[in-house]
């Protein structure tokens, strides 16, 4: 097998959640000397991902999708004969025919949740010679289910552009940051503990995201408007300006409905480490949390009393050490993967 290019959706998918993917693509393109292509070059692939054509395909039924899939496979036959393949990052597991599960693709599956129907998954990716999954928990689960696909673990990483150098010390302007949308990214148990903590220590300042006139801003609990932080670099700068942040895996305390109970470690954990944030959080002990060594840098909160004690210690810490942050990060930059 030979990877000859990376297929990217960057010309069409502009949502912030894709910024990380495009960083991985850029880094791998440079490290492996691979060109980045877009899926629109082929009429077949365009039909699969364009929102209007996909709607038509669903209206006319599965049979039309199968016909189109066969056309794609015929179009790809010459590439298979030369043993050339394309690397494709896939944010969501595709169960319908798609350029990421065609026979010339090596897909990297990021969000694979436990409620995905296994038979549909096997059928969708049956033409792929290799399927990469980013979660070690997911990889172990699929192996336990005797997955007939050729799967391998391809862990999520942090772009080398955010490498935490030994001589770096970021200035901290904010006590506590709740990064991301509150109803999606912040564990509700930790948020409840924070509300109780602030009621007891009202001078503590934390910032969080709030929707104002259909736009998202960061504000403080003292009604200060901090800013919008819309670009990727603005967001990273916000993390670097924050002393403490919370981290939790996505399948806890209500997140089970979304993930089916899976709890992968997300790139935000690595972003927080590289930004010199002190962490506390909630997460289970599983393959992913062991792999990323969360227990070494992120106390797993089980009670309010523990939460208060650790938070007070963090707030009073004047010269924290980030030796362990660096040691963990040095295993998980994209160049390492």
C-alpha positions in Angstrom: 0.0 0.0 0.0 1.2 3.5 -0.8 -0.5 6.7 0.3 -0.2 9.2 -2.5 -2.3 12.1 -1.2 -4.5 13.4 1.5 -8.1 14.2 0.6 -9.4 17.3 2.4 -12.8 19.0 2.6 -11.2 22.3 3.5 -12.6 24.1 0.4 -16.2 23.4 1.6 -16.3 22.6 5.3 -15.5 25.8 7.2 -16.8 25.0 10.7 -14.4 25.6 13.6 -14.4 21.8 14.5 -12.6 21.1 11.2 -9.7 23.4 12.0 -7.9 20.6 14.0 -8.3 18.2 11.1 -6.8 20.7 8.6 -3.8 21.2 11.0 -3.3 17.4 11.0 -3.5 17.3 7.2 -1.0 20.2 6.9 1.4 18.5 9.3 1.2 15.1 7.7 1.4 16.6 4.2 4.7 18.3 5.2 6.1 15.4 7.2 5.3 12.7 4.5 5.6 14.9 1.4 2.0 14.2 0.4 -0.1 16.6 -1.7 -3.5 17.7 -0.3 -6.3 17.2 -2.7 -10.0 18.0 -2.6 -12.9 15.6 -3.3 -14.6 17.9 -5.8 -12.2 16.9 -8.6 -14.3 13.8 -9.2 -17.9 14.1 -10.2 -18.7 10.8 -8.3 -17.2 12.1 -5.0 -18.9 15.4 -5.5 -22.2 13.7 -5.7 -21.6 11.9 -2.4 -20.8 14.9 -0.3 -22.7 17.9 -1.8 -25.8 18.5 0.3 -28.2 18.8 -2.6 -27.1 15.7 -4.4 -27.1 13.7 -1.2 -30.7 14.8 -0.6 -31.6 13.6 -4.1 -29.9 10.2 -3.5 -31.9 9.7 -0.3 -35.1 10.6 -2.1 -34.6 8.1 -4.9 -33.4 5.4 -2.5 -30.6 3.1 -1.6 -30.5 1.5 -5.0 -29.4 4.7 -6.6 -26.7 5.1 -4.0 -25.5 1.6 -4.8 -25.3 2.4 -8.5 -23.3 5.5 -7.8 -21.0 3.5 -5.4 -20.3 1.0 -8.2 -19.5 3.9 -10.5 -17.0 5.2 -8.0 -15.4 1.8 -7.7 -15.0 1.5 -11.4 -13.5 4.9 -11.5 -11.1 3.8 -8.7 -10.0 0.5 -10.3 -6.9 1.9 -12.0 -5.8 3.4 -8.6 -6.2 0.0 -6.9 -4.2 -1.7 -9.6 -1.3 0.7 -8.9 -1.7 0.1 -5.1 -2.1 3.9 -4.5 -4.4 5.1 -1.7 -5.7 8.4 -0.2 -5.7 9.3 3.5 -9.0 10.8 4.5 -10.0 12.2 8.0 -13.6 11.6 8.7 -15.2 13.5 11.6 -18.3 11.4 11.6 -18.6 7.7 10.7 -20.3 7.4 7.3 -22.8 4.6 6.9 -23.8 5.6 3.4 -21.5 5.4 0.3 -19.0 8.2 0.6 -15.5 9.1 -0.8 -14.1 8.2 2.6 -15.2 4.6 2.5 -14.4 3.9 -1.2 -11.9 1.2 -2.0 -9.0 3.7 -2.6 -9.5 5.5 0.7 -7.8 4.9 4.0 -10.2 6.6 6.4 -9.3 8.0 9.8 -12.5 7.7 11.9 -12.6 10.4 14.6 -16.1 10.2 16.1 -17.2 6.6 16.3 -19.9 6.1 18.9 -21.1 2.9 20.5 -24.6 3.0 19.1 -23.4 2.8 15.5 -24.9 -0.3 13.9 -22.1 -2.7 13.4 -23.5 -4.5 10.4 -24.0 -1.1 8.6 -20.5 -0.1 9.6 -19.0 -3.3 8.2 -20.9 -2.9 5.0 -20.1 0.8 4.5 -16.3 0.2 4.9 -16.0 -3.3 3.4 -14.1 -1.9 0.4 -11.4 -0.2 2.5 -8.1 -2.1 2.7 -7.4 -0.4 6.0 -9.6 1.6 8.5 -7.9 3.8 11.1 -9.7 4.6 14.4 -8.5 7.4 16.7 -10.0 6.0 20.0 -8.2 3.1 21.6 -11.4 2.4 23.5 -13.2 2.1 20.2 -10.4 0.0 18.7 -10.6 -2.5 21.7 -14.4 -2.6 21.4 -14.4 -3.4 17.7 -11.8 -6.1 18.2 -14.0 -7.6 21.0 -16.8 -7.7 18.5 -14.7 -9.7 16.0 -14.7 -6.8 13.5 -14.0 -8.3 10.0 -12.4 -5.0 8.8 -8.7 -4.5 8.9 -8.5 -1.8 11.6 -5.6 -0.1 13.4 -5.3 2.5 16.1 -4.3 6.0 14.8 -4.4 8.3 17.9 -5.4 11.9 17.9 -2.5 14.3 18.3 -1.6 17.9 18.7 0.0 19.9 15.9 3.7 20.5 16.4 3.0 24.2 15.9 1.8 24.3 19.5 4.8 22.5 21.0 5.4 23.5 24.6 9.0 24.6 24.7 11.1 24.4 27.9 11.6 28.2 28.2 7.9 29.2 27.6 5.9 30.7 30.4 2.5 32.1 29.5 1.1 35.1 31.3 -2.2 34.2 33.1 -5.0 36.8 33.0 -7.9 34.6 34.0 -8.4 32.4 37.0 -10.6 29.7 35.5 -11.7 29.1 31.9 -14.7 27.0 30.9 -13.7 26.4 27.3 -16.3 25.8 24.6 -20.1 25.8 24.7 -21.4 25.2 28.2 -24.2 22.8 27.2 -21.8 20.7 25.1 -18.3 20.9 26.5 -18.5 21.5 30.2 -19.4 18.6 32.5 -22.5 19.6 34.4 -21.3 18.1 37.7 -18.2 20.2 37.6 -20.2 23.3 36.6 -22.5 22.7 39.6 -19.4 22.4 41.9 -18.1 25.7 40.4 -21.3 27.5 41.1 -21.1 26.3 44.7 -17.5 27.3 45.0 -18.2 30.8 43.6 -21.0 31.3 46.1 -18.5 30.6 48.8 -15.7 32.6 47.3 -17.4 35.4 45.3 -14.2 37.2 44.3 -13.1 34.3 42.1 -13.3 35.2 38.4 -14.1 32.6 35.8 -15.0 33.0 32.1 -17.3 31.0 29.9 -19.0 31.2 26.5 -22.3 32.9 26.1 -24.6 33.4 23.2 -25.4 37.1 22.6 -27.6 38.1 19.6 -26.9 34.8 17.9 -23.1 35.2 18.3 -20.8 33.5 20.9 -18.8 35.6 23.2 -16.7 34.9 26.3 -17.9 36.6 29.4 -17.0 36.5 33.1 -19.2 35.6 36.1 -18.8 39.3 37.0 -20.7 40.3 33.8 -17.5 41.4 31.9 -17.5 41.0 28.2 -14.1 39.4 27.4 -14.3 38.9 23.6 -15.3 36.7 20.7 -12.2 34.6 20.1 -13.4 33.3 16.8 -10.2 32.3 15.1 -8.2 29.2 16.0 -5.3 31.3 17.2 -7.6 33.5 19.2 -8.9 30.4 20.9 -5.4 29.1 21.7 -4.4 32.5 23.1 -7.4 32.4 25.4 -6.3 29.0 26.7 -2.8 30.3 27.2 -4.1 33.3 29.2 -6.1 31.0 31.6 -4.6 29.5 34.7 -7.1 26.6 35.4 -9.5 24.7 33.2 -11.8 21.7 33.5 -11.5 18.6 31.3 -14.0 15.8 31.1 -14.5 13.0 28.5 -17.7 13.3 26.5 -19.7 10.3 27.6 -20.4 11.2 31.2 -23.2 12.8 33.1 -25.7 13.0 30.2 -23.1 12.6 27.4 -24.0 8.9 27.1 -26.9 9.7 24.8 -24.5 11.2 22.3 -21.6 8.8 22.5 -23.4 5.6 23.5 -21.1 5.4 26.6 -17.8 5.8 24.8 -15.3 8.2 26.5 -12.5 9.1 24.1 -9.9 11.6 25.1 -10.3 14.6 22.8 -7.6 17.0 21.5 -8.8 19.7 23.9 -6.9 17.8 26.6 -3.6 18.2 24.7 -4.4 21.8 23.9 -4.9 22.6 27.6 -1.6 20.9 28.4 0.3 22.9 25.8 -1.3 26.1 27.1 0.1 25.4 30.6 -3.4 25.1 32.2 -3.8 23.4 35.5 -6.5 20.7 35.2 -9.2 19.0 37.1 -11.9 16.9 35.7 -14.2 13.9 35.4 -13.4 10.8 33.4 -13.5 7.0 33.6 -10.5 4.7 33.7 -10.4 3.2 30.2 -8.0 2.5 27.4 -7.9 6.2 26.2 -7.5 7.8 29.6 -4.7 5.4 30.4 -3.0 6.0 27.0 -3.0 9.8 27.5 -2.1 9.5 31.2 -4.8 11.8 32.5 -4.4 10.7 36.1 -0.9 12.2 36.2 -2.0 15.8 35.5 -5.8 15.9 35.9 -7.3 14.9 39.3 -10.5 12.9 38.8 -13.1 14.7 40.9 -15.6 12.6 42.9 -16.9 15.2 45.5 -17.3 18.9 46.1 -14.9 18.8 49.0 -12.2 17.4 46.7 -13.1 20.0 44.1 -12.8 22.9 46.5 -9.5 21.7 48.0 -7.8 21.2 44.6 -9.1 24.5 43.2 -7.9 26.5 46.2 -4.5 24.9 45.9 -4.3 25.8 42.2 -5.4 29.3 42.8 -2.7 29.9 45.4 0.0 28.2 43.4 2.5 30.9 42.2 5.1 28.8 40.3 3.5 25.6 39.0 5.7 23.0 37.3 4.8 21.8 33.8 7.4 19.1 33.6 4.7 16.4 33.4 2.7 18.4 30.9 5.8 18.4 28.6 6.5 14.7 29.2 3.0 13.7 28.1 2.9 16.1 25.1 6.2 14.8 23.8 4.5 11.5 23.1 1.5 13.0 21.3 2.5 15.6 18.7 1.5 14.9 15.2 5.1 14.3 14.2 5.3 11.5 16.8 2.2 9.8 15.3 
